[in-house]
Amino acid sequence: MARAAVPPGPPRRSTFSLLRKLFTDRLALMTDAAAYGDVVRVAIGPKSLYLVNHPEHAKHVLADNAANYHKGIGLREAKAVLGEGLLTSDGEVWRQQRRRVSPVFQAKRVAAHAGLVASEVDGLVRRLRAREGHGALEIGHELTGLTLGVLGRALLETDLGPYASLGHSFEAVQDQAMFRAVTLGMVPRWLPLRIQRRFRSSRADLFRVADELLDRHLAEPPGADLLRRLVPGGDRADRAQARAELITVLLAGHETTSSTLGWAFHLIDRHPEVAQRLHEEAVEVLGDRLPGYDDLHRLRYTAMVVEEVMRLYPPVWLLPRVAQEADEIAGYRIPAGADVVVVPYTMHRHPEFWADPGRFDPERFHPDRAAGRPRYAYIPFGAGPRFCVGNTFGMMEAVFVLAQVSRELRLSTVSGYRVVPEGMLSLRVRGGLPMTVHAVGTSRGRLAAAA
């Protein structure tokens, strides 16, 4: 049998350029590498990355041969905070965690939370409306507060309002994890660099919040919330594991939705025709009332906007894995121990599957146009056994936010502000996203303002 080939990729002489992009523009690194093909080997110093940029190959890694591909790059750094949580564990530990958490995200339970989510979003709309005419606000901060608030009330049956530091702490954890990844773990952890000192402080804050929530939970009568599933029977012996799983839920439950919504408001602002259609659909479907679960299938254009936002700016923009045994993908050799990265960011722009891939066009997700598209050409929630367990809840929250905000308000990116995507653990806007608030005028908005 002929020996499998080594995948194509940038020449060794490009190492310095690749290192620079790894530090300053990881999205450009992935985009440039994708030009070499659908399976690409990128050699950066002592490490080689095998990038996967085709639906069939992604399916092989994430589903067909998923048992051979465990969590990869950044895992050690993530475990420093998340421990053996749902995002970082593998094997039987992960399967047990998944079984514990999955019932919380069943459709009937998500539907039961719809009113609560709509109420929280209504609070966001009121806060935004109060900022009209008072200058710019950092929309990411507002969205983080919203998504953490929804997470706390809906899934943990608690108010996370007193823990305003959570958003900043999670940001510091992301910064440290990416710093360790791009420096290939070669910078000693004990060096008193600002980023590492901030990380240690933020990790301590996250542990403190998780411990307080667990203490409160264990002191209360048994319930059916997510915390009860993380600490079945109230056993304090599994405290470290319960804390790891709780922090994982707090991170995963707010970060991806917040990121998606920030990009959505920016793109909507750049496309007034989309903003108008969103407004019209919200008024037609909802009138003056808050949305319910049954409205999700009626807010179809709003859902298509969310889907198109996640195509261009998938919150989880790369899916790193490590090959446990040697494998072959598309005729190319993948050595045992190789870092294999499925890249939704570039795959969602693959010209074979997306016409004019850089254009923002929600109509791509109309059923007539989506028919025939490969399943794995679009994987904003991951795929295979590790498909995001909270995808339905996240979609409901995002659709409600766009509908409720678009019905009454328009958000505008500050004139002249350069919006730059930054590939961290999630895909965020570098430096934040300052926006101004403007009323679009609805009966409900005028009545609220009068009151």
C-alpha positions as CSV (number, residue, x, y, z in Angstrom):
1,M,0.0,0.0,0.0
2,A,1.4,3.4,-1.0
3,R,2.4,5.7,1.9
4,A,-0.1,8.5,2.4
5,A,1.1,12.0,1.4
6,V,2.0,14.9,3.7
7,P,-0.6,17.7,3.3
8,P,0.4,20.8,1.5
9,G,1.0,24.0,3.4
10,P,3.2,27.1,3.8
11,P,6.9,26.6,3.2
12,R,9.2,26.3,6.2
13,R,10.7,29.7,5.3
14,S,7.4,31.3,6.3
15,T,7.9,30.4,10.0
16,F,8.5,34.0,11.1
17,S,5.5,35.3,9.2
18,L,3.3,32.5,10.6
19,L,4.5,33.2,14.2
20,R,3.6,36.9,13.7
21,K,0.1,36.0,12.5
22,L,-0.3,33.5,15.4
23,F,0.2,36.4,17.8
24,T,-1.5,39.2,15.9
25,D,-4.1,37.9,13.5
26,R,-5.1,34.2,13.9
27,L,-8.0,34.6,11.5
28,A,-5.7,35.7,8.7
29,L,-3.4,32.7,9.5
30,M,-6.3,30.3,9.0
31,T,-7.6,32.1,5.9
32,D,-4.2,32.2,4.3
33,A,-3.6,28.5,5.1
34,A,-7.0,27.5,3.6
35,A,-5.7,28.7,0.2
36,Y,-3.4,25.6,0.2
37,G,-6.3,23.2,0.2
38,D,-8.9,21.5,2.3
39,V,-6.3,19.6,4.5
40,V,-3.3,21.8,5.2
41,R,-0.2,21.3,7.3
42,V,1.1,24.5,9.0
43,A,4.5,24.1,10.6
44,I,5.2,26.8,13.2
45,G,8.5,26.3,15.0
46,P,8.5,22.8,16.6
47,K,4.7,22.4,16.2
48,S,2.7,21.4,13.2
49,L,-1.0,22.0,12.9
50,Y,-3.2,20.0,10.5
51,L,-6.1,22.3,9.4
52,V,-9.3,20.8,8.1
53,N,-11.5,23.0,5.8
54,H,-14.0,20.7,4.1
55,P,-17.4,19.3,5.3
56,E,-16.5,15.7,4.6
57,H,-13.2,15.9,6.4
58,A,-14.8,17.7,9.3
59,K,-17.4,14.9,9.5
60,H,-14.6,12.4,9.6
61,V,-12.8,14.1,12.6
62,L,-15.9,15.2,14.5
63,A,-18.3,12.3,13.9
64,D,-17.2,9.2,11.9
65,N,-13.8,8.8,13.8
66,A,-14.5,11.0,16.8
67,A,-13.2,8.5,19.2
68,N,-9.7,9.0,17.7
69,Y,-9.8,12.8,18.2
70,H,-9.8,14.1,21.7
71,K,-9.8,17.7,22.8
72,G,-6.7,19.6,21.7
73,I,-4.8,22.9,21.7
74,G,-5.3,25.0,24.8
75,L,-6.8,22.0,26.8
76,R,-4.2,22.3,29.6
77,E,-4.8,26.0,30.0
78,A,-8.6,25.5,30.0
79,K,-8.4,22.8,32.6
80,A,-6.6,25.2,35.0
81,V,-10.0,26.9,35.4
82,L,-12.6,24.4,33.9
83,G,-11.1,21.3,35.4
84,E,-12.7,18.1,34.0
85,G,-15.8,20.0,32.9
86,L,-18.0,19.3,29.9
87,L,-15.8,21.3,27.5
88,T,-12.5,19.7,28.5
89,S,-13.2,16.1,29.5
90,D,-13.2,13.1,27.3
91,G,-14.2,9.4,27.4
92,E,-16.5,8.1,30.1
93,V,-16.2,11.2,32.3
94,W,-17.5,13.3,29.4
95,R,-20.3,10.8,28.7
96,Q,-21.5,10.9,32.3
97,Q,-21.5,14.7,32.4
98,R,-23.4,14.9,29.1
99,R,-26.1,12.5,30.4
100,R,-26.5,14.6,33.6
101,V,-26.8,17.9,31.8
102,S,-28.7,17.0,28.6
103,P,-32.2,16.8,30.3
104,V,-32.0,20.5,31.2
105,F,-31.9,21.4,27.5
106,Q,-34.7,19.2,26.3
107,A,-37.2,21.0,24.1
108,K,-40.0,21.0,26.6
109,R,-37.7,22.5,29.3
110,V,-36.4,25.1,26.9
111,A,-40.0,26.0,26.0
112,A,-40.8,26.4,29.7
113,H,-38.1,29.0,30.0
114,A,-39.3,31.1,27.1
115,G,-41.2,33.6,29.2
116,L,-38.4,34.1,31.6
117,V,-35.9,34.7,28.7
118,A,-38.3,37.2,27.0
119,S,-38.7,39.0,30.3
120,E,-34.9,39.3,30.8
121,V,-34.6,40.6,27.2
122,D,-37.3,43.2,27.9
123,G,-35.2,44.5,30.7
124,L,-32.3,44.9,28.3
125,V,-34.6,46.8,25.8
126,R,-35.6,49.2,28.7
127,R,-32.0,49.7,29.7
128,L,-30.9,50.4,26.1
129,R,-33.9,52.8,25.6
130,A,-32.8,54.8,28.6
131,R,-29.4,55.3,26.9
132,E,-30.9,57.0,23.8
133,G,-29.3,60.4,23.4
134,H,-26.7,59.7,26.1
135,G,-23.7,58.7,24.0
136,A,-22.2,55.4,23.1
137,L,-22.3,52.3,25.3
138,E,-20.2,49.1,25.0
139,I,-22.7,46.7,23.7
140,G,-20.7,43.6,24.6
141,H,-20.9,44.6,28.3
142,E,-24.7,44.9,28.1
143,L,-25.0,41.5,26.2
144,T,-22.7,39.7,28.7
145,G,-24.9,41.0,31.5
146,L,-28.0,39.8,29.7
147,T,-26.8,36.3,28.9
148,L,-25.4,35.8,32.4
149,G,-28.7,37.0,33.8
150,V,-30.7,34.6,31.6
151,L,-28.4,31.7,32.5
152,G,-28.7,32.4,36.2
153,R,-32.4,32.6,36.3
154,A,-33.3,30.0,33.7
155,L,-30.8,27.2,34.4
156,L,-29.5,27.9,37.9
157,E,-32.6,29.4,39.5
158,T,-30.4,32.2,41.0
159,D,-29.7,35.8,40.4
160,L,-26.2,36.4,39.1
161,G,-26.6,40.2,39.4
162,P,-24.4,40.4,42.5
163,Y,-21.5,38.7,40.5
164,A,-20.9,41.5,38.0
165,S,-17.2,40.5,37.9
166,L,-17.9,37.3,36.1
167,G,-17.7,38.8,32.6
168,H,-14.3,40.4,33.2
169,S,-13.0,37.2,34.9
170,F,-14.0,35.0,31.9
171,E,-12.3,37.5,29.5
172,A,-9.1,37.3,31.5
173,V,-9.2,33.5,31.4
174,Q,-9.6,33.6,27.6
175,D,-6.7,36.0,27.2
176,Q,-4.4,33.7,29.3
177,A,-5.5,30.5,27.5
178,M,-4.8,32.1,24.1
179,F,-1.5,33.6,25.4
180,R,-0.3,30.2,26.5
181,A,-1.4,28.6,23.2
182,V,0.3,31.1,20.9
183,T,3.5,31.0,23.0
184,L,3.4,27.2,22.7
185,G,3.5,27.0,26.5
186,M,7.1,28.2,26.6
187,V,6.6,31.2,28.9
188,P,6.9,30.1,32.6
189,R,3.7,30.4,34.5
190,W,5.5,32.0,37.5
191,L,6.7,35.0,35.5
192,P,4.9,38.1,36.9
193,L,3.5,39.2,33.6
194,R,0.4,41.4,33.8
195,I,-1.7,38.9,31.8
196,Q,-0.7,36.0,34.1
197,R,-1.3,38.0,37.3
198,R,-4.7,39.0,35.9
199,F,-5.4,35.4,35.1
200,R,-4.6,34.2,38.6
201,S,-6.8,36.9,40.2
202,S,-9.7,36.1,37.8
203,R,-9.4,32.4,38.4
204,A,-9.7,33.0,42.2
205,D,-12.8,35.2,41.5
206,L,-14.4,32.4,39.5
207,F,-13.7,29.8,42.1
208,R,-15.1,32.2,44.8
209,V,-18.4,32.7,42.8
210,A,-18.8,29.0,42.1
211,D,-18.2,28.1,45.7
212,E,-20.8,30.7,46.9
213,L,-23.4,29.4,44.4
214,L,-22.7,25.8,45.5
215,D,-22.9,26.6,49.2
216,R,-26.2,28.3,48.7
217,H,-27.5,25.4,46.6
218,L,-26.5,22.8,49.2
219,A,-28.2,24.7,51.9
220,E,-31.5,24.8,50.1
221,P,-34.2,22.0,49.6
222,P,-33.5,19.7,46.6
223,G,-34.7,21.1,43.2
224,A,-34.6,20.2,39.6
225,D,-32.2,23.0,38.4
226,L,-28.9,22.5,36.8
227,L,-27.0,22.8,40.0
228,R,-28.8,19.8,41.4
229,R,-27.7,17.8,38.5
230,L,-24.1,18.9,39.0
231,V,-24.1,17.9,42.6
232,P,-26.5,14.9,42.8
233,G,-27.4,14.1,46.3
234,G,-25.6,17.2,47.6
235,D,-22.4,15.3,48.1
236,R,-19.6,17.8,49.2
237,A,-16.9,15.2,48.4
238,D,-17.2,16.0,44.7
239,R,-16.9,19.7,45.3
240,A,-13.9,20.4,43.0
241,Q,-15.6,18.5,40.1
242,A,-18.9,20.3,40.7
243,R,-17.1,23.6,40.7
244,A,-15.4,22.8,37.5
245,E,-18.7,21.8,35.8
246,L,-20.5,24.9,37.1
247,I,-17.8,27.3,35.8
248,T,-17.9,25.5,32.5
249,V,-21.7,26.0,32.3
250,L,-21.3,29.7,33.2
251,L,-18.7,30.2,30.5
252,A,-20.3,28.2,27.7
253,G,-23.8,29.4,28.6
254,H,-23.1,33.1,28.1
255,E,-20.0,33.6,25.9
256,T,-21.1,32.2,22.6
257,T,-24.6,33.9,22.6
258,S,-23.1,37.2,23.7
259,S,-20.5,37.0,20.9
260,T,-23.1,36.2,18.3
261,L,-25.4,39.0,19.3
262,G,-22.6,41.6,19.2
263,W,-21.7,40.6,15.7
264,A,-25.4,40.6,14.8
265,F,-26.0,44.2,15.9
266,H,-22.9,45.3,14.0
267,L,-23.9,43.6,10.8
268,I,-27.5,44.7,11.0
269,D,-26.3,48.3,11.4
270,R,-24.3,47.9,8.2
271,H,-27.4,46.5,6.3
272,P,-30.4,48.8,6.7
273,E,-32.6,46.6,4.5
274,V,-32.0,43.7,7.0
275,A,-32.8,46.0,9.9
276,Q,-36.1,47.0,8.3
277,R,-37.1,43.5,7.6
278,L,-36.3,42.5,11.2
279,H,-38.4,45.4,12.5
280,E,-41.3,44.6,10.3
281,E,-41.3,40.9,11.2
282,A,-41.2,41.6,14.9
283,V,-44.1,44.1,14.7
284,E,-46.1,41.7,12.5
285,V,-45.5,38.6,14.6
286,L,-45.4,40.1,18.1
287,G,-47.3,43.3,18.0
288,D,-46.9,44.8,21.5
289,R,-46.4,41.6,23.4
290,L,-43.4,39.6,24.5
291,P,-42.5,36.5,22.4
292,G,-43.3,33.0,23.5
293,Y,-41.7,29.7,22.5
294,D,-44.3,29.2,19.7
295,D,-43.2,32.4,18.1
296,L,-39.8,30.9,17.1
297,H,-41.1,29.3,13.9
298,R,-42.9,32.6,13.1
299,L,-39.8,34.7,13.5
300,R,-38.2,32.9,10.5
301,Y,-36.4,35.8,9.0
302,T,-34.9,36.7,12.4
303,A,-33.7,33.1,12.8
304,M,-32.1,33.3,9.3
305,V,-30.3,36.5,10.4
306,V,-28.9,34.7,13.5
307,E,-27.8,31.8,11.3
308,E,-26.0,34.0,8.8
309,V,-24.3,35.9,11.6
310,M,-22.9,32.6,12.9
311,R,-21.8,31.6,9.4
312,L,-19.6,34.7,9.0
313,Y,-18.6,35.0,12.7
314,P,-19.0,31.5,14.3
315,P,-18.6,32.1,18.1
316,V,-16.6,28.8,18.2
317,W,-14.4,29.6,15.3
318,L,-12.0,26.6,15.5
319,L,-12.4,23.1,17.0
320,P,-9.0,21.7,18.1
321,R,-8.4,18.0,18.5
322,V,-5.4,15.6,19.0
323,A,-5.2,12.4,17.0
324,Q,-4.8,9.5,19.4
325,E,-3.6,7.2,16.7
326,A,-2.3,7.7,13.2
327,D,-5.1,8.4,10.6
328,E,-5.6,9.4,7.0
329,I,-7.8,12.2,5.8
330,A,-8.4,12.7,2.1
331,G,-5.3,10.7,1.3
332,Y,-3.1,12.7,3.7
333,R,-1.2,11.2,6.6
334,I,-2.1,12.4,10.1
335,P,0.5,11.2,12.6
336,A,-0.5,10.0,16.1
337,G,-0.3,12.9,18.5
338,A,-0.9,15.5,15.8
339,D,-2.9,18.7,16.5
340,V,-5.8,18.6,14.1
341,V,-8.0,21.8,13.9
342,V,-11.4,21.9,12.2
343,V,-11.9,25.6,11.3
344,P,-15.6,26.6,11.0
345,Y,-14.4,30.2,10.3
346,T,-12.9,29.2,6.9
347,M,-15.2,26.3,6.2
348,H,-18.2,28.7,6.4
349,R,-16.6,30.8,3.7
350,H,-15.6,27.9,1.4
351,P,-16.5,29.0,-2.1
352,E,-17.5,25.5,-3.2
353,F,-20.5,25.6,-0.8
354,W,-21.2,29.4,-0.3
355,A,-21.7,31.8,-3.2
356,D,-20.1,35.2,-2.7
357,P,-19.0,33.9,0.8
358,G,-18.0,37.2,2.3
359,R,-21.4,38.8,1.7
360,F,-23.9,39.1,4.6
361,D,-27.1,37.4,3.1
362,P,-29.6,35.9,5.6
363,E,-31.6,34.5,2.6
364,R,-28.9,31.8,2.3
365,F,-30.8,30.0,5.1
366,H,-34.2,30.0,3.4
367,P,-35.1,26.3,3.1
368,D,-35.2,26.5,-0.7
369,R,-31.6,27.7,-0.9
370,A,-30.3,25.6,1.9
371,A,-31.6,22.3,0.4
372,G,-28.7,20.2,-0.8
373,R,-26.0,22.0,1.2
374,P,-23.7,19.5,2.9
375,R,-24.6,19.1,6.6
376,Y,-21.1,19.8,7.8
377,A,-20.6,22.9,5.7
378,Y,-22.2,24.8,8.5
379,I,-21.3,23.8,12.1
380,P,-21.6,26.9,14.4
381,F,-22.5,24.6,17.3
382,G,-19.9,22.0,16.5
383,A,-20.9,18.5,15.3
384,G,-20.9,14.9,16.1
385,P,-21.1,13.5,19.7
386,R,-19.9,16.9,21.1
387,F,-22.6,18.9,19.3
388,C,-23.5,21.8,21.7
389,V,-26.1,20.6,24.1
390,G,-27.5,24.1,24.6
391,N,-28.0,25.0,20.9
392,T,-31.8,25.2,21.1
393,F,-31.7,27.4,24.2
394,G,-29.0,29.7,22.6
395,M,-31.0,30.1,19.4
396,M,-34.1,31.0,21.3
397,E,-32.3,33.6,23.3
398,A,-30.6,35.1,20.2
399,V,-33.9,35.2,18.2
400,F,-35.8,36.8,21.1
401,V,-33.1,39.5,21.5
402,L,-33.0,40.5,17.9
403,A,-36.8,40.5,17.6
404,Q,-37.4,42.5,20.8
405,V,-34.6,45.0,20.2
406,S,-35.3,45.5,16.5
407,R,-39.0,46.1,17.2
408,E,-38.2,49.3,19.1
409,L,-34.6,50.3,18.7
410,R,-31.7,50.6,16.2
411,L,-28.1,50.2,17.4
412,S,-25.4,52.1,15.4
413,T,-21.7,51.4,15.5
414,V,-19.9,54.6,16.5
415,S,-18.8,56.5,13.3
416,G,-15.2,55.8,12.3
417,Y,-14.8,53.0,14.8
418,R,-12.8,50.1,13.2
419,V,-14.5,46.8,14.0
420,V,-11.8,44.0,14.0
421,P,-12.6,40.3,14.7
422,E,-10.3,38.7,17.2
423,G,-9.9,34.9,17.4
424,M,-9.8,34.1,21.1
425,L,-11.6,31.1,22.6
426,S,-14.6,32.7,21.1
427,L,-14.7,35.1,18.1
428,R,-15.0,38.6,19.6
429,V,-14.6,42.2,18.6
430,R,-11.2,43.5,19.5
431,G,-11.4,46.2,22.0
432,G,-15.2,46.0,22.3
433,L,-18.0,47.4,20.3
434,P,-19.3,51.0,21.1
435,M,-22.8,51.6,19.8
436,T,-25.4,54.4,20.1
437,V,-29.1,53.8,20.6
438,H,-31.9,55.2,18.5
439,A,-35.7,54.6,18.8
440,V,-37.5,53.4,15.7
441,G,-41.0,54.1,17.1
442,T,-43.6,51.5,18.0
443,S,-46.8,51.9,20.0
444,R,-45.2,49.9,22.8
445,G,-42.1,52.0,22.7
446,R,-44.1,55.2,22.8
447,L,-46.3,54.0,25.7
448,A,-43.2,52.9,27.7
449,A,-41.5,56.2,27.1
450,A,-44.7,58.1,28.2
451,A,-44.9,56.0,31.4
